[in-house]
Amino acid sequence: MTQRNSIKERINNVCIKDLDPEIRRVNDSVISGFHFRVSPKGKIAYYVFYRLDGRQVNFKLGSHPQITPQQARDLAKQKLGEVAKRC
């Protein structure tokens, strides 16, 4: 049996509440590049991935529960908008 350590689904409170302990990364199914990672200790950090001037950037948006999934989603949209304006 193959173990999955990442999944793709809409990131929200339900997704986090029902998270399988084996999952280490969840990629958002709506916003490309928006994801969260789960540390071995179970802490969740939100990120947005993008490319700028040929460089790959994985920008940390914040940690759960200091920011909610919706706040992280809004920050991801804002950051991707800033990046789009620079291109």
Secondary structure, DSSP 8 states (H G I E B T S, - for coil): -----EEE---SHHHHHT--TT--EEE-SSSTTEEEEE-TTS-EEEEEEEEETTEEEEEEEEETTTS-HHHHHHHHHHHHHHHHHH-
